Amino acid sequence: MKEKQMTKENDKIGLLQACLGKGQNLAGLVDYAKDSIVSKTILDKTAGTITLFAFDKDQRLSEHTSPYDAVIQVLDGKASIVIGGVNNIVSSGEIIIMPANVPHSVTAEEIFKMLLIMIRTKNEK
């Protein structure tokens, strides 16, 4: 278990180092996996997190809420993002903001990659 945790930490450090001071093709930093959702954290700070996701077609994050605002930038493919009961279809090159404390879900309409940026306020931990 400890070895697996160290590998995850090394992956985070490697991904962060790959992006520090250098331009990167974000979609190329995370790979698709059959019938899965793959996530890779680029940055995890008290101010917020930056995470890459790759969804196989029809994979989904079920409805949930978050105590802080989140921005999705679509890197590849197309997804259905439901925010507060309203369905939004987003495609490569688009962004959408999910407000804090509003229920939302994400479903891949086709293979789909996104960058998720979560922004915490000073009072949240």
C-alpha positions as CSV (number, residue, x, y, z in Angstrom):
1,M,0.0,0.0,0.0
2,K,2.8,2.4,0.9
3,E,4.5,1.7,-2.4
4,K,1.3,2.5,-4.4
5,Q,1.0,5.8,-2.4
6,M,4.6,6.8,-3.2
7,T,4.0,6.0,-6.9
8,K,1.0,8.3,-6.9
9,E,3.0,11.1,-5.2
10,N,5.8,10.7,-7.7
11,D,3.3,10.8,-10.6
12,K,1.9,14.1,-9.1
13,I,5.4,15.6,-8.8
14,G,6.3,14.4,-12.3
15,L,3.2,15.9,-13.8
16,L,3.6,19.2,-12.0
17,Q,7.3,19.3,-13.0
18,A,6.3,18.7,-16.6
19,C,4.1,21.8,-16.6
20,L,6.2,24.2,-14.5
21,G,7.5,26.9,-16.8
22,K,6.8,24.9,-19.9
23,G,4.0,24.7,-22.4
24,Q,2.2,21.3,-22.5
25,N,-0.5,19.7,-24.5
26,L,-2.9,18.9,-21.6
27,A,-4.8,16.3,-23.5
28,G,-1.6,14.4,-24.0
29,L,-0.9,14.1,-20.3
30,V,-3.8,11.7,-19.5
31,D,-4.7,8.6,-21.4
32,Y,-8.1,6.9,-22.0
33,A,-8.8,3.5,-20.4
34,K,-11.6,1.2,-21.5
35,D,-14.8,1.5,-19.4
36,S,-13.0,3.9,-16.9
37,I,-12.4,7.4,-15.8
38,V,-8.7,8.2,-15.4
39,S,-7.7,11.2,-13.3
40,K,-4.3,12.9,-12.8
41,T,-3.7,15.7,-10.3
42,I,-1.4,18.4,-11.6
43,L,-1.6,20.7,-8.5
44,D,-3.1,20.4,-5.1
45,K,-2.8,23.5,-3.0
46,T,-4.8,25.2,-0.2
47,A,-6.0,27.7,-2.9
48,G,-7.4,24.8,-5.0
49,T,-6.7,21.9,-7.3
50,I,-6.0,21.3,-11.0
51,T,-6.9,17.8,-12.2
52,L,-6.9,16.2,-15.6
53,F,-9.6,13.6,-16.4
54,A,-10.1,11.1,-19.3
55,F,-13.6,9.5,-19.6
56,D,-14.4,6.5,-21.8
57,K,-17.8,6.9,-23.6
58,D,-20.8,6.7,-21.3
59,Q,-18.7,6.9,-18.1
60,R,-20.0,9.4,-15.5
61,L,-19.5,11.2,-12.2
62,S,-22.8,10.9,-10.5
63,E,-24.6,14.0,-9.1
64,H,-22.8,15.6,-6.2
65,T,-22.1,19.0,-4.7
66,S,-18.8,20.8,-3.9
67,P,-18.4,23.6,-1.4
68,Y,-16.4,25.6,-3.9
69,D,-16.6,26.8,-7.5
70,A,-15.2,24.6,-10.3
71,V,-14.2,25.3,-13.9
72,I,-14.2,22.6,-16.5
73,Q,-12.2,23.1,-19.7
74,V,-13.0,20.5,-22.3
75,L,-9.8,19.3,-24.0
76,D,-11.2,16.5,-26.2
77,G,-14.6,15.0,-27.1
78,K,-18.1,16.0,-25.8
79,A,-19.9,15.6,-22.4
80,S,-23.2,16.3,-20.8
81,I,-22.8,18.4,-17.7
82,V,-25.9,18.8,-15.6
83,I,-25.8,21.8,-13.2
84,G,-28.8,22.5,-10.9
85,G,-31.0,20.2,-13.1
86,V,-30.0,22.0,-16.4
87,N,-28.3,19.9,-19.0
88,N,-25.4,21.5,-20.9
89,I,-23.6,19.8,-23.8
90,V,-19.9,20.9,-23.9
91,S,-17.3,20.1,-26.5
92,S,-13.6,20.5,-27.1
93,G,-12.4,24.0,-26.6
94,E,-15.3,25.1,-24.3
95,I,-15.4,25.8,-20.6
96,I,-18.2,25.8,-18.1
97,I,-18.3,27.0,-14.5
98,M,-20.1,24.9,-11.8
99,P,-21.1,27.1,-8.9
100,A,-20.4,26.1,-5.3
101,N,-23.1,24.1,-3.5
102,V,-25.1,23.4,-6.7
103,P,-25.7,19.8,-7.6
104,H,-23.9,18.7,-10.8
105,S,-22.9,15.6,-12.7
106,V,-20.7,14.8,-15.7
107,T,-21.4,12.1,-18.4
108,A,-19.2,11.4,-21.4
109,E,-21.3,11.5,-24.6
110,E,-18.2,10.2,-26.4
111,I,-14.6,9.8,-25.2
112,F,-13.9,13.0,-23.3
113,K,-11.0,14.7,-21.6
114,M,-11.3,17.7,-19.3
115,L,-9.2,19.9,-17.0
116,L,-11.0,20.6,-13.7
117,I,-9.9,23.6,-11.7
118,M,-11.4,23.9,-8.2
119,I,-11.1,27.2,-6.5
120,R,-11.3,27.3,-2.7
121,T,-12.1,30.5,-0.7
122,K,-9.9,31.5,2.2
123,N,-12.4,30.0,4.7
124,E,-12.5,26.6,3.1
125,K,-10.0,23.8,3.7
